[in-house]
Amino acid sequence: MDFDEQFQEGSDKYLERLNPYHVRAVLNILIESPFFYRTDDVDLFDYVRSHQDDFHQFFTHFFGWELYVDRRVARLIKPQEYNNALKSSQRDLFDLTRRDECTAFLLLVEFYEKMLRDLNASYDDEGSIRFLLADFVQYGMDRFIEELGENVHADKIILDACRRIFPKLIRYRFIVQVEKEDASDDEILPAGMKEHVMYEFLPGIHCYRPDILTFKEIMKLYKPADEDELSVDKE
């Protein structure tokens, strides 16, 4: 039995009329990482968009997954986990469980939306939004002070959170590091930083909405019961 026969045998209701080699490539790409960006492979991405109803029906019928596609990104949304024998740490998922990681991610989504507004830009515009880590750290510190007051150790919280989550954000392709250089001797960067690091937002960050991911709710977790001190995350 050749590849065409094997493929059609399992999906004759939805994908049989499509090019089997394009379909094979698309299916593999969609499950290899959380996001498939148009810049990854323009031709295959456009093929997904042209036949997204067929791919959507295939994933819905056989896997119970939702296929999301816009002009810059395609992704599979898997609403359910099936192997109950696996612990959370054993699943290769973008799954934030620590308070500081959740905080940094929520702040980054907010920061991205703010940059779009400040630059009068749109997600659908050509090009990408770049930012300096120092600017994001300062934004996070300002938001902490806004919510919890001046006595918060916001510089340590934000910088430590960035050190934890930014490698994950790069791995799961929310951002990419563009360049890094030492700050000049006369520059004063937030939280005692010594370097300028520039990142670029990738389209996946737009899949998360700050009006649903509520920063104020996370902030409540930083308020001690006696309101006397702020404790940093425990290991």
VOLUM-116492 format. One record per residue (C-alpha): chain; residue number from 1; y, x, z; residue in three letters. Coordinates in nm, 4 decimals. Layout:
VOLUM-116492
+-------+-------+----------+----------+----------+-------+
| torti | dolum |       py |       px |       pz | filum |
+-------+-------+----------+----------+----------+-------+
|     A |   NUM |        Y |        X |        Z |   ALA |
...
+-------+-------+----------+----------+----------+-------+
***
This chain:
VOLUM-116492
+-------+-------+----------+----------+----------+-------+
| torti | dolum |       py |       px |       pz | filum |
+-------+-------+----------+----------+----------+-------+
|     A |     1 |   0.0000 |   0.0000 |   0.0000 |   MET |
|     A |     2 |   0.3316 |   0.1566 |  -0.1042 |   ASP |
|     A |     3 |   0.6602 |   0.1336 |   0.0840 |   PHE |
|     A |     4 |   0.7857 |  -0.1679 |  -0.1111 |   ASP |
|     A |     5 |   0.4754 |  -0.3704 |  -0.0227 |   GLU |
|     A |     6 |   0.4830 |  -0.2662 |   0.3449 |   GLN |
|     A |     7 |   0.8484 |  -0.3563 |   0.3746 |   PHE |
|     A |     8 |   0.8269 |  -0.6895 |   0.1983 |   GLN |
|     A |     9 |   0.5243 |  -0.7899 |   0.4012 |   GLU |
|     A |    10 |   0.7329 |  -0.7879 |   0.7200 |   GLY |
|     A |    11 |   1.0632 |  -0.9172 |   0.5928 |   SER |
|     A |    12 |   1.0117 |  -1.1260 |   0.2832 |   ASP |
|     A |    13 |   1.2315 |  -1.4065 |   0.4189 |   LYS |
|     A |    14 |   1.5469 |  -1.1977 |   0.4415 |   TYR |
|     A |    15 |   1.5571 |  -0.8570 |   0.2740 |   LEU |
|     A |    16 |   1.3087 |  -0.8643 |  -0.0124 |   GLU |
|     A |    17 |   1.5726 |  -0.8964 |  -0.2827 |   ARG |
|     A |    18 |   1.7657 |  -0.5905 |  -0.1620 |   LEU |
|     A |    19 |   1.7168 |  -0.2277 |  -0.2529 |   ASN |
|     A |    20 |   1.4355 |  -0.1148 |  -0.0162 |   PRO |
|     A |    21 |   1.5601 |   0.2422 |   0.0085 |   TYR |
|     A |    22 |   1.9129 |   0.1360 |   0.0974 |   HIS |
|     A |    23 |   1.7705 |  -0.1093 |   0.3490 |   VAL |
|     A |    24 |   1.5514 |   0.1571 |   0.5085 |   ARG |
|     A |    25 |   1.8497 |   0.3899 |   0.5456 |   ALA |
|     A |    26 |   2.0707 |   0.1154 |   0.6911 |   VAL |
|     A |    27 |   1.8102 |   0.0018 |   0.9443 |   LEU |
|     A |    28 |   1.7587 |   0.3576 |   1.0659 |   ASN |
|     A |    29 |   2.1305 |   0.4281 |   1.0917 |   ILE |
|     A |    30 |   2.1992 |   0.1111 |   1.2881 |   LEU |
|     A |    31 |   1.9435 |   0.1966 |   1.5568 |   ILE |
|     A |    32 |   2.0176 |   0.5698 |   1.5775 |   GLU |
|     A |    33 |   2.3436 |   0.5305 |   1.7700 |   SER |
|     A |    34 |   2.5588 |   0.2521 |   1.9175 |   PRO |
|     A |    35 |   2.8069 |   0.2563 |   1.6297 |   PHE |
|     A |    36 |   2.7864 |   0.2992 |   1.2532 |   PHE |
|     A |    37 |   3.1308 |   0.3898 |   1.1225 |   TYR |
|     A |    38 |   3.2457 |   0.3534 |   0.7636 |   ARG |
|     A |    39 |   3.3442 |   0.7193 |   0.7671 |   THR |
|     A |    40 |   2.9802 |   0.8123 |   0.8406 |   ASP |
|     A |    41 |   2.8631 |   0.6993 |   0.4965 |   ASP |
|     A |    42 |   3.1031 |   0.4912 |   0.2893 |   VAL |
|     A |    43 |   2.8456 |   0.3702 |   0.0373 |   ASP |
|     A |    44 |   2.5857 |   0.2574 |   0.2913 |   LEU |
|     A |    45 |   2.8510 |   0.0997 |   0.5105 |   PHE |
|     A |    46 |   2.9854 |  -0.1009 |   0.2192 |   ASP |
|     A |    47 |   2.6266 |  -0.2018 |   0.1425 |   TYR |
|     A |    48 |   2.5931 |  -0.3400 |   0.4964 |   VAL |
|     A |    49 |   2.9146 |  -0.5363 |   0.4576 |   ARG |
|     A |    50 |   2.8104 |  -0.6742 |   0.1202 |   SER |
|     A |    51 |   2.4770 |  -0.7976 |   0.2587 |   HIS |
|     A |    52 |   2.5631 |  -0.8502 |   0.6240 |   GLN |
|     A |    53 |   2.4295 |  -1.2075 |   0.6282 |   ASP |
|     A |    54 |   2.0873 |  -1.0849 |   0.5181 |   ASP |
|     A |    55 |   2.0833 |  -0.8046 |   0.7756 |   PHE |
|     A |    56 |   2.2134 |  -1.0389 |   1.0442 |   HIS |
|     A |    57 |   1.9348 |  -1.2911 |   0.9808 |   GLN |
|     A |    58 |   1.6755 |  -1.0142 |   0.9810 |   PHE |
|     A |    59 |   1.7823 |  -0.8752 |   1.3192 |   PHE |
|     A |    60 |   1.8263 |  -1.2200 |   1.4712 |   THR |
|     A |    61 |   1.4854 |  -1.3431 |   1.3556 |   HIS |
|     A |    62 |   1.2723 |  -1.0396 |   1.4342 |   PHE |
|     A |    63 |   1.4546 |  -0.8812 |   1.7296 |   PHE |
|     A |    64 |   1.6944 |  -1.1346 |   1.8760 |   GLY |
|     A |    65 |   1.9813 |  -0.8915 |   1.8180 |   TRP |
|     A |    66 |   2.3311 |  -0.9684 |   1.6908 |   GLU |
|     A |    67 |   2.4810 |  -0.7631 |   1.4103 |   LEU |
|     A |    68 |   2.8572 |  -0.7141 |   1.4352 |   TYR |
|     A |    69 |   3.0420 |  -0.5842 |   1.1287 |   VAL |
|     A |    70 |   3.4101 |  -0.5398 |   1.0523 |   ASP |
|     A |    71 |   3.5794 |  -0.3148 |   0.7992 |   ARG |
|     A |    72 |   3.5475 |  -0.0009 |   1.0123 |   ARG |
|     A |    73 |   3.2386 |  -0.0346 |   1.2303 |   VAL |
|     A |    74 |   2.8966 |  -0.1968 |   1.2432 |   ALA |
|     A |    75 |   2.6916 |  -0.2245 |   1.5611 |   ARG |
|     A |    76 |   2.3861 |  -0.3972 |   1.6993 |   LEU |
|     A |    77 |   2.4272 |  -0.5992 |   2.0176 |   ILE |
|     A |    78 |   2.1067 |  -0.6228 |   2.2169 |   LYS |
|     A |    79 |   2.1447 |  -0.8974 |   2.4804 |   PRO |
|     A |    80 |   1.8156 |  -0.8422 |   2.6589 |   GLN |
|     A |    81 |   1.6009 |  -0.5578 |   2.7920 |   GLU |
|     A |    82 |   1.2264 |  -0.5997 |   2.7562 |   TYR |
|     A |    83 |   1.0574 |  -0.3038 |   2.9253 |   ASN |
|     A |    84 |   1.0905 |  -0.3880 |   3.2928 |   ASN |
|     A |    85 |   0.9030 |  -0.0711 |   3.3843 |   ALA |
|     A |    86 |   1.2067 |   0.1385 |   3.2885 |   LEU |
|     A |    87 |   1.4775 |   0.2195 |   3.5410 |   LYS |
|     A |    88 |   1.8401 |   0.2106 |   3.4335 |   SER |
|     A |    89 |   1.8513 |   0.5904 |   3.4334 |   SER |
|     A |    90 |   1.5612 |   0.5983 |   3.1874 |   GLN |
|     A |    91 |   1.7346 |   0.3898 |   2.9208 |   ARG |
|     A |    92 |   1.9494 |   0.5664 |   2.6644 |   ASP |
|     A |    93 |   2.2394 |   0.3235 |   2.6885 |   LEU |
|     A |    94 |   2.6120 |   0.3450 |   2.7412 |   PHE |
|     A |    95 |   2.5886 |   0.1984 |   3.0890 |   ASP |
|     A |    96 |   2.8570 |   0.2670 |   3.3478 |   LEU |
|     A |    97 |   2.7445 |   0.2170 |   3.7068 |   THR |
|     A |    98 |   2.9790 |   0.4413 |   3.9064 |   ARG |
|     A |    99 |   3.3093 |   0.3062 |   4.0243 |   ARG |
|     A |   100 |   3.5096 |   0.6027 |   3.8943 |   ASP |
|     A |   101 |   3.3477 |   0.5837 |   3.5488 |   GLU |
|     A |   102 |   3.4185 |   0.2105 |   3.5198 |   CYS |
|     A |   103 |   3.7765 |   0.2755 |   3.6270 |   THR |
|     A |   104 |   3.8341 |   0.5500 |   3.3716 |   ALA |
|     A |   105 |   3.6852 |   0.3433 |   3.0907 |   PHE |
|     A |   106 |   3.8932 |   0.0372 |   3.1736 |   LEU |
|     A |   107 |   4.2032 |   0.2539 |   3.1871 |   LEU |
|     A |   108 |   4.1185 |   0.4096 |   2.8527 |   LEU |
|     A |   109 |   4.0806 |   0.0689 |   2.6864 |   VAL |
|     A |   110 |   4.4168 |  -0.0326 |   2.8332 |   GLU |
|     A |   111 |   4.5700 |   0.2960 |   2.7195 |   PHE |
|     A |   112 |   4.4374 |   0.2469 |   2.3663 |   TYR |
|     A |   113 |   4.5891 |  -0.1022 |   2.3463 |   GLU |
|     A |   114 |   4.9192 |   0.0324 |   2.4809 |   LYS |
|     A |   115 |   4.9258 |   0.3065 |   2.2175 |   MET |
|     A |   116 |   4.8702 |   0.0494 |   1.9422 |   LEU |
|     A |   117 |   5.1678 |  -0.1488 |   2.0728 |   ARG |
|     A |   118 |   5.3903 |   0.1569 |   2.1217 |   ASP |
|     A |   119 |   5.3147 |   0.2859 |   1.7719 |   LEU |
|     A |   120 |   5.3424 |  -0.0622 |   1.6193 |   ASN |
|     A |   121 |   4.9968 |   0.0052 |   1.4797 |   ALA |
|     A |   122 |   4.6962 |  -0.2134 |   1.4085 |   SER |
|     A |   123 |   4.3218 |  -0.1548 |   1.4297 |   TYR |
|     A |   124 |   4.3028 |  -0.2337 |   1.0585 |   ASP |
|     A |   125 |   4.5545 |   0.0351 |   0.9632 |   ASP |
|     A |   126 |   4.4308 |   0.3444 |   0.7836 |   GLU |
|     A |   127 |   4.4061 |   0.6542 |   1.0003 |   GLY |
|     A |   128 |   4.3245 |   0.7003 |   1.3657 |   SER |
|     A |   129 |   4.5099 |   0.7100 |   1.6951 |   ILE |
|     A |   130 |   4.5199 |   1.0450 |   1.8737 |   ARG |
|     A |   131 |   4.6184 |   1.1134 |   2.2328 |   PHE |
|     A |   132 |   4.6610 |   1.3981 |   2.4780 |   LEU |
|     A |   133 |   4.4410 |   1.3979 |   2.7851 |   LEU |
|     A |   134 |   4.7467 |   1.4775 |   2.9998 |   ALA |
|     A |   135 |   4.9188 |   1.1607 |   2.8784 |   ASP |
|     A |   136 |   4.6135 |   0.9520 |   2.9622 |   PHE |
|     A |   137 |   4.5813 |   1.1098 |   3.3083 |   VAL |
|     A |   138 |   4.9487 |   1.0365 |   3.3773 |   GLN |
|     A |   139 |   4.9007 |   0.6774 |   3.2597 |   TYR |
|     A |   140 |   4.6019 |   0.6378 |   3.4921 |   GLY |
|     A |   141 |   4.7941 |   0.7805 |   3.7871 |   MET |
|     A |   142 |   5.0835 |   0.5437 |   3.7214 |   ASP |
|     A |   143 |   4.8464 |   0.2439 |   3.7058 |   ARG |
|     A |   144 |   4.6818 |   0.3406 |   4.0337 |   PHE |
|     A |   145 |   5.0190 |   0.3692 |   4.2058 |   ILE |
|     A |   146 |   5.1265 |   0.0389 |   4.0523 |   GLU |
|     A |   147 |   4.8222 |  -0.1368 |   4.1966 |   GLU |
|     A |   148 |   4.7658 |   0.0463 |   4.5260 |   LEU |
|     A |   149 |   5.0891 |   0.2204 |   4.6219 |   GLY |
|     A |   150 |   5.2208 |   0.5741 |   4.6530 |   GLU |
|     A |   151 |   4.9725 |   0.6900 |   4.9193 |   ASN |
|     A |   152 |   4.6795 |   0.6847 |   4.6745 |   VAL |
|     A |   153 |   4.5259 |   1.0179 |   4.5709 |   HIS |
|     A |   154 |   4.5446 |   0.9032 |   4.2113 |   ALA |
|     A |   155 |   4.5589 |   1.2522 |   4.0575 |   ASP |
|     A |   156 |   4.2209 |   1.3568 |   4.1997 |   LYS |
|     A |   157 |   4.0563 |   1.0218 |   4.1287 |   ILE |
|     A |   158 |   4.1668 |   1.0081 |   3.7654 |   ILE |
|     A |   159 |   4.0971 |   1.3721 |   3.6805 |   LEU |
|     A |   160 |   3.7526 |   1.3646 |   3.8428 |   ASP |
|     A |   161 |   3.6745 |   1.0407 |   3.6600 |   ALA |
|     A |   162 |   3.7762 |   1.1939 |   3.3272 |   CYS |
|     A |   163 |   3.5518 |   1.4945 |   3.3871 |   ARG |
|     A |   164 |   3.2604 |   1.2583 |   3.4428 |   ARG |
|     A |   165 |   3.3097 |   1.0059 |   3.1668 |   ILE |
|     A |   166 |   3.4647 |   1.1925 |   2.8733 |   PHE |
|     A |   167 |   3.1384 |   1.3738 |   2.7841 |   PRO |
|     A |   168 |   2.9707 |   1.0304 |   2.7750 |   LYS |
|     A |   169 |   3.2474 |   0.8851 |   2.5605 |   LEU |
|     A |   170 |   3.2052 |   1.1701 |   2.3143 |   ILE |
|     A |   171 |   2.8265 |   1.1364 |   2.3145 |   ARG |
|     A |   172 |   2.8390 |   0.7618 |   2.2447 |   TYR |
|     A |   173 |   3.1197 |   0.8057 |   1.9913 |   ARG |
|     A |   174 |   3.4128 |   0.6258 |   2.1481 |   PHE |
|     A |   175 |   3.6306 |   0.9365 |   2.1131 |   ILE |
|     A |   176 |   3.6115 |   1.2807 |   1.9551 |   VAL |
|     A |   177 |   3.7830 |   1.5984 |   2.0715 |   GLN |
|     A |   178 |   4.0251 |   1.7291 |   1.8105 |   VAL |
|     A |   179 |   4.1754 |   2.0446 |   1.9590 |   GLU |
|     A |   180 |   4.2499 |   2.2270 |   2.2829 |   LYS |
|     A |   181 |   4.5104 |   2.4843 |   2.3797 |   GLU |
|     A |   182 |   4.6536 |   2.6348 |   2.6972 |   ASP |
|     A |   183 |   4.9714 |   2.4828 |   2.8321 |   ALA |
|     A |   184 |   5.2777 |   2.7064 |   2.8328 |   SER |
|     A |   185 |   5.3756 |   2.8726 |   3.1578 |   ASP |
|     A |   186 |   5.6786 |   2.6502 |   3.2104 |   ASP |
|     A |   187 |   5.4925 |   2.3214 |   3.1527 |   GLU |
|     A |   188 |   5.3967 |   2.1021 |   3.4454 |   ILE |
|     A |   189 |   5.1024 |   1.8801 |   3.3592 |   LEU |
|     A |   190 |   4.9708 |   1.5963 |   3.5787 |   PRO |
|     A |   191 |   4.7008 |   1.6637 |   3.8371 |   ALA |
|     A |   192 |   4.7430 |   2.0409 |   3.8038 |   GLY |
|     A |   193 |   4.5975 |   2.0502 |   3.4525 |   MET |
|     A |   194 |   4.6222 |   2.3816 |   3.2665 |   LYS |
|     A |   195 |   4.5306 |   2.2773 |   2.9124 |   GLU |
|     A |   196 |   4.6387 |   2.0384 |   2.6435 |   HIS |
|     A |   197 |   4.3328 |   1.8602 |   2.5034 |   VAL |
|     A |   198 |   4.3752 |   1.6212 |   2.2123 |   MET |
|     A |   199 |   4.1294 |   1.3425 |   2.1395 |   TYR |
|     A |   200 |   4.0990 |   1.0830 |   1.8673 |   GLU |
|     A |   201 |   3.9945 |   0.7240 |   1.9276 |   PHE |
|     A |   202 |   3.7004 |   0.6113 |   1.7168 |   LEU |
|     A |   203 |   3.6677 |   0.2459 |   1.6068 |   PRO |
|     A |   204 |   3.4066 |   0.1626 |   1.8729 |   GLY |
|     A |   205 |   3.6729 |   0.1566 |   2.1445 |   ILE |
|     A |   206 |   3.8166 |  -0.1555 |   1.9799 |   HIS |
|     A |   207 |   3.4969 |  -0.3493 |   2.0570 |   CYS |
|     A |   208 |   3.6015 |  -0.3739 |   2.4231 |   TYR |
|     A |   209 |   3.8824 |  -0.6039 |   2.5335 |   ARG |
|     A |   210 |   4.1015 |  -0.5148 |   2.8325 |   PRO |
|     A |   211 |   4.1777 |  -0.8815 |   2.9016 |   ASP |
|     A |   212 |   3.8067 |  -0.9352 |   2.9776 |   ILE |
|     A |   213 |   3.7392 |  -0.6020 |   3.1485 |   LEU |
|     A |   214 |   3.9732 |  -0.6652 |   3.4402 |   THR |
|     A |   215 |   4.1248 |  -0.3513 |   3.5911 |   PHE |
|     A |   216 |   4.2596 |  -0.5413 |   3.8920 |   LYS |
|     A |   217 |   3.9073 |  -0.6358 |   3.9983 |   GLU |
|     A |   218 |   3.7976 |  -0.2722 |   3.9929 |   ILE |
|     A |   219 |   4.1028 |  -0.1765 |   4.1962 |   MET |
|     A |   220 |   3.9841 |  -0.3963 |   4.4796 |   LYS |
|     A |   221 |   3.6903 |  -0.1582 |   4.5256 |   LEU |
|     A |   222 |   3.9328 |   0.1223 |   4.6147 |   TYR |
|     A |   223 |   4.0868 |  -0.0691 |   4.9045 |   LYS |
|     A |   224 |   3.9183 |   0.0238 |   5.2354 |   PRO |
|     A |   225 |   3.8436 |  -0.2566 |   5.4776 |   ALA |
|     A |   226 |   4.0941 |  -0.1254 |   5.7325 |   ASP |
|     A |   227 |   4.3565 |  -0.0435 |   5.4632 |   GLU |
|     A |   228 |   4.4127 |   0.2954 |   5.6330 |   ASP |
|     A |   229 |   4.2596 |   0.5350 |   5.3828 |   GLU |
|     A |   230 |   4.1175 |   0.5525 |   5.0359 |   LEU |
|     A |   231 |   3.7708 |   0.6961 |   4.9969 |   SER |
|     A |   232 |   3.6573 |   0.8672 |   4.6808 |   VAL |
|     A |   233 |   3.3201 |   0.7861 |   4.5212 |   ASP |
|     A |   234 |   3.0126 |   0.9018 |   4.7047 |   LYS |
|     A |   235 |   2.7342 |   1.0708 |   4.5126 |   GLU |
+-------+-------+----------+----------+----------+-------+
***
